[in-house]
Each structure stands twice: as C-alpha cells, then as structure tokens.
C-alpha cells in the first residue's frame, strides 16, 4: 500500500498589535503631517511669501536717503513694513473672494483651503502688529505707518477697482520708503525724491496688473516700459565734461569732481550697474506683454515689475551714496530666488 505524504503547512507567526501598527505606519503616509503641509502651503500662497523679499529695501532705501546708517529702529521699521504688506495680501484675497471664485478658483479662499474669516483675522492681526512695531520705533515712524495702514485697507476694500487704485498702491510704496526715513530722526523730506521714484514704478506695475486676468491691453505695458526707461535714467548718475579751466581744479575729492546729480566714484558706478539691472529685469516682460497682451504674458510682466522693485531700491540707495546699504538690498535678489525655488514655494505666485 502506498503512503501519501501530506506536506506540512507553514503557519504565519501571530500578528501582534505592535507589528500591525508598524506595518500600517510604513505603508500609509502620515495624514496629519500632510494636512499641516497643505495648510502651510495655503497660507504661503495667500500671503505671497516670495514677494516679501521686495519689502525690506523700502525702509533701507529710505534710511539711505537721509544719509543715516541702518540701525535697530530700521529693523523695527522693516518689521512693521513686512506686517503691513502681509496684511494687505490677506485682505486682498478676502476682499476679492467672490471675483476669485470665478476667475482664480485655485486660490486658497475660493478653493476652501483657507476660510474667509481666517484671512480677515490675519489681516487685522498683522495690521495691529505693524502699528505696534512702528510705535516701538518712535512717534515719527507711527505717524507714517498709520496712513500707510489706512492706504492699504482703503486700496483693498474700496479703491482697487477704481481709477484711483494704482495711485493708492503707489502711495503705499512711497509711504513705506518714508517709514524707513522717519526712524532715523532726520525727517522724511530728504527721502521724498526716492519715494516719488519708487512710487512711479509701483504705479506702472499696478496699472499693468489690472488686466492680468483678461489681457488685451497694449497701452499699459508700453507706458510701464517708458516709465522704466525714465526711472533708469534718473537713478543713473550723469557725468559732465568740465570747462578746460576747471579740469585742473576738479581733482578727486574736490567739488565738481564727481558725476553731476549723482554720487562720485564707487557709488556712482554701483548706481549705474543697479539701474541697468532694474531695466533688464522689468523691460523685457513689458515688451513681450506689449507685443502679445495675453493674460499669461501680462502676468509675467507684472511678476517682472515686482521683481524689479529690489534692484530699483538698491539703485536708489546707491544714488544716495550708501554703497553698503545698496549691496545689502541687492543681496535680496538671489536670496528671494533661492527661497522661491524651494519645493514648498514653487506653486506660490508673487502676484
């Protein structure tokens, strides 16, 4: 009689709760961590974090215009500017939530990633923080920060879609520069020309941005391009040929030896280089938008105008004779690019 051999069955070891949990943790991603990343990404998008690198240069250029070096109060002014800028960003999306639901449904509020009440609360809190920091910097700073905050709120809530919108935004940038001048104790009068130049650039960019979702405007980018050319000329020192009888007296360091209307020597060269960088950053996107005023190219023109703010601020500081401050501002350009390239920031627009 033949014997049938039945192979022994291998039994799996009992699964303990700890082993089951370890297996589940190894295969299922942490939902809590993913949710936190999503929330952080939504707030980064709402607040346009990469655009923050365009803000410190306002206060630094304002301090340079008065001939003062940046100090602890300048840091308070920068902190105030950052808070008020971010308050404007949060308030902007809160005020435009109905419009964005139709034109930009991917944005944090219409997509449901951030509640409207949370955005409004953030705008109020950031405004309060900005005013507190300005008050810590002194009464002159608060006297500038208060109308700056009022201008930000007026723009977002009432003026944005009116003919006065671009002028209000330009006024806000100019006031932000004057905030940096106010904390030096030297007054704001010396910084008024720099504030006017920076405000003119902001006026041009904001005018282009009014058509960034619809396109179709050739005049706005052309006007912005012309403004860029004028501003580049104004921030670039001019050299004049002295009469033959005065050339011998115009030795280095004596009156008349430097460029006319600009700082001599290194700072003059630096102002010219930064002015060229400003023109190169802003002009090309404007040309493209003028040749083809489609929404994507118009948005790129706005982004180029925003990025050009930093070299313009640096050029204004160099024009005031503050070489170290201008280099500090210029260093924000590569820092901002590196920050924008981070994985968490790649989807965050600066406009």
NORSUL-V768804 format. One record per residue. N is the residue number from 1. RES is the residue in three letters. PHI is phi in radians with two decimals (none if undefined). Layout:
N & RES & PHI
N & RES & PHI
//
This chain:
1 & UNK & none
2 & UNK & -1.42
3 & UNK & -1.87
4 & UNK & -1.63
5 & UNK & -1.65
6 & UNK & -1.66
7 & UNK & -1.11
8 & UNK & -1.22
9 & UNK & -1.45
10 & UNK & -1.52
11 & UNK & -1.73
12 & UNK & -1.28
13 & UNK & -1.10
14 & UNK & -1.04
15 & UNK & -1.55
16 & UNK & -1.51
17 & UNK & -1.00
18 & UNK & -1.15
19 & UNK & -1.19
20 & UNK & -1.11
21 & UNK & -1.17
22 & UNK & -1.13
23 & UNK & -1.14
24 & UNK & -1.14
25 & UNK & -1.13
26 & UNK & -1.35
27 & UNK & -1.89
28 & UNK & -1.84
29 & UNK & -1.13
30 & UNK & -1.21
31 & UNK & -1.13
32 & UNK & -1.14
33 & UNK & -1.15
34 & UNK & -1.11
35 & UNK & -1.13
36 & UNK & -1.13
37 & UNK & -1.10
38 & UNK & -1.11
39 & UNK & -1.15
40 & UNK & -1.09
41 & UNK & -1.11
42 & UNK & -1.14
43 & UNK & -1.22
44 & UNK & -1.10
45 & UNK & -1.24
46 & UNK & -1.11
47 & UNK & -1.55
48 & UNK & 0.90
49 & UNK & -0.96
50 & UNK & -1.04
51 & UNK & -1.29
52 & UNK & -1.06
53 & UNK & -1.23
54 & UNK & -1.53
55 & UNK & -1.61
56 & UNK & -0.99
57 & UNK & -1.10
58 & UNK & -1.06
59 & UNK & -1.14
60 & UNK & -1.16
61 & UNK & -1.16
62 & UNK & -1.13
63 & UNK & -1.14
64 & UNK & -1.11
65 & UNK & -1.13
66 & UNK & -1.54
67 & UNK & 1.48
68 & UNK & -1.72
69 & UNK & -1.50
70 & UNK & -1.06
71 & UNK & -2.42
72 & UNK & -1.00
73 & UNK & -1.21
74 & UNK & -1.12
75 & UNK & -1.09
76 & UNK & -1.12
77 & UNK & -1.12
78 & UNK & -1.12
79 & UNK & -1.07
80 & UNK & -1.10
81 & UNK & -1.07
82 & UNK & -1.08
83 & UNK & -1.12
84 & UNK & -1.19
85 & UNK & -1.11
86 & UNK & -1.20
87 & UNK & -1.05
88 & UNK & -1.12
89 & UNK & -1.15
90 & UNK & -1.14
91 & UNK & -1.16
92 & UNK & -1.03
93 & UNK & -1.26
94 & UNK & -1.16
95 & UNK & -1.21
96 & UNK & -1.73
97 & UNK & -1.09
98 & UNK & -1.24
99 & UNK & -1.13
100 & UNK & -1.16
101 & UNK & -1.07
102 & UNK & -1.62
103 & UNK & -1.79
104 & UNK & -2.37
105 & UNK & -1.13
106 & UNK & -1.39
107 & UNK & -1.19
108 & UNK & -1.00
109 & UNK & -1.30
110 & UNK & -1.14
111 & UNK & -1.39
112 & UNK & 1.50
113 & UNK & -1.34
114 & UNK & -2.30
115 & UNK & -1.31
116 & UNK & -0.98
117 & UNK & -1.13
118 & UNK & -1.19
119 & UNK & -1.13
120 & UNK & -1.16
121 & UNK & -1.09
122 & UNK & -1.10
123 & UNK & -1.09
124 & UNK & -1.16
125 & UNK & -1.13
126 & UNK & -1.18
127 & UNK & -1.10
128 & UNK & -1.06
129 & UNK & -1.11
130 & UNK & -1.10
131 & UNK & -1.22
132 & UNK & -1.13
133 & UNK & -1.11
134 & UNK & -1.14
135 & UNK & -1.12
136 & UNK & -1.13
137 & UNK & -1.40
138 & UNK & 2.18
139 & UNK & -1.07
140 & UNK & -1.02
141 & UNK & -1.18
142 & UNK & -1.13
143 & UNK & -1.14
144 & UNK & -1.64
145 & UNK & -1.17
146 & UNK & -1.10
147 & UNK & -1.16
148 & UNK & -1.12
149 & UNK & -1.09
150 & UNK & -1.09
151 & UNK & -1.16
152 & UNK & -1.06
153 & UNK & -1.19
154 & UNK & -1.12
155 & UNK & -1.10
156 & UNK & -1.20
157 & UNK & -1.61
158 & UNK & -2.38
159 & UNK & -1.72
160 & UNK & -0.97
161 & UNK & -1.71
162 & UNK & -1.98
163 & UNK & -1.04
164 & UNK & -1.45
165 & UNK & -1.02
166 & UNK & -1.05
167 & UNK & -1.15
168 & UNK & -1.15
169 & UNK & -1.14
170 & UNK & -1.11
171 & UNK & -1.10
172 & UNK & -1.10
173 & UNK & -1.14
174 & UNK & -1.09
175 & UNK & -1.12
176 & UNK & -1.12
177 & UNK & -1.16
178 & UNK & -1.15
179 & UNK & -1.08
180 & UNK & -1.17
181 & UNK & -1.30
182 & UNK & -1.14
183 & UNK & -1.34
184 & UNK & -1.39
185 & UNK & 1.46
186 & UNK & -1.69
187 & UNK & 1.49
188 & UNK & -1.89
189 & UNK & -1.07
190 & UNK & -1.14
191 & UNK & -1.61
192 & UNK & -1.05
193 & UNK & -1.06
194 & UNK & -1.13
195 & UNK & -1.10
196 & UNK & -1.16
197 & UNK & -1.17
198 & UNK & -1.14
199 & UNK & -1.12
200 & UNK & -1.13
201 & UNK & -1.08
202 & UNK & -1.12
203 & UNK & -1.03
204 & UNK & -1.13
205 & UNK & -1.11
206 & UNK & -1.13
207 & UNK & -1.10
208 & UNK & -1.15
209 & UNK & -1.16
210 & UNK & -1.18
211 & UNK & -2.05
212 & UNK & -1.28
213 & UNK & -1.69
214 & UNK & -1.90
215 & UNK & 1.18
216 & UNK & 1.56
217 & UNK & -1.80
218 & UNK & -1.64
219 & UNK & -1.14
220 & UNK & -1.08
221 & UNK & -1.15
222 & UNK & -1.16
223 & UNK & -1.13
224 & UNK & -1.14
225 & UNK & -1.11
226 & UNK & -1.13
227 & UNK & -1.08
228 & UNK & -1.06
229 & UNK & -1.10
230 & UNK & -1.14
231 & UNK & -1.14
232 & UNK & -1.05
233 & UNK & -1.16
234 & UNK & -1.27
235 & UNK & -1.53
236 & UNK & -1.63
237 & UNK & -1.09
238 & UNK & -1.88
239 & UNK & -1.78
240 & UNK & -2.08
241 & UNK & -1.43
242 & UNK & -1.38
243 & UNK & -1.01
244 & UNK & -0.98
245 & UNK & -1.23
246 & UNK & -1.77
247 & UNK & -1.13
248 & UNK & -1.17
249 & UNK & -1.39
250 & UNK & -1.50
251 & UNK & -1.32
252 & UNK & -0.97
253 & UNK & 1.64
254 & UNK & -1.64
255 & UNK & -0.99
256 & UNK & 1.60
257 & UNK & -1.45
258 & UNK & -1.60
259 & UNK & -1.16
260 & UNK & -1.27
261 & UNK & 1.33
262 & UNK & -2.66
263 & UNK & -1.28
264 & UNK & -1.44
265 & UNK & 1.09
266 & UNK & -1.06
267 & UNK & -1.16
268 & UNK & -1.13
269 & UNK & -1.11
270 & UNK & -1.13
271 & UNK & -1.07
272 & UNK & -1.14
273 & UNK & -1.15
274 & UNK & -1.22
275 & UNK & -1.09
276 & UNK & -1.14
277 & UNK & -1.13
278 & UNK & -1.06
279 & UNK & -1.09
280 & UNK & -1.13
281 & UNK & -1.23
282 & UNK & -1.57
283 & UNK & -1.19
284 & UNK & -1.05
285 & UNK & -1.09
286 & UNK & -1.12
287 & UNK & -1.08
288 & UNK & -1.08
289 & UNK & -1.19
290 & UNK & -1.25
291 & UNK & -1.30
292 & UNK & -2.46
293 & UNK & -1.36
294 & UNK & -1.46
295 & UNK & -0.96
296 & UNK & -1.06
297 & UNK & -1.28
298 & UNK & -1.16
299 & UNK & -1.13
300 & UNK & -1.15
301 & UNK & -1.13
302 & UNK & -1.13
303 & UNK & -1.07
304 & UNK & -1.12
305 & UNK & -1.12
306 & UNK & -1.12
307 & UNK & -1.12
308 & UNK & -1.23
309 & UNK & -1.04
310 & UNK & -1.17
311 & UNK & -1.09
312 & UNK & -1.18
313 & UNK & -1.04
314 & UNK & -1.12
315 & UNK & -1.12
316 & UNK & -1.13
317 & UNK & -1.15
318 & UNK & -1.14
319 & UNK & -1.07
320 & UNK & -1.47
321 & UNK & 1.61
322 & UNK & -1.75
323 & UNK & -1.13
324 & UNK & -1.12
325 & UNK & -1.14
326 & UNK & -1.12
327 & UNK & -1.18
328 & UNK & -1.09
329 & UNK & -1.13
330 & UNK & -1.08
331 & UNK & -1.16
332 & UNK & -1.24
333 & UNK & -1.13
334 & UNK & -1.15
335 & UNK & -1.12
336 & UNK & -1.14
337 & UNK & -1.14
338 & UNK & -1.11
339 & UNK & -1.16
340 & UNK & -1.17
341 & UNK & -1.42
342 & UNK & -1.07
343 & UNK & -0.97
344 & UNK & -1.28
345 & UNK & -1.88
346 & UNK & -1.15
347 & UNK & -1.67
348 & UNK & -1.63
349 & UNK & -1.42
350 & UNK & -1.71
351 & UNK & -2.02
//
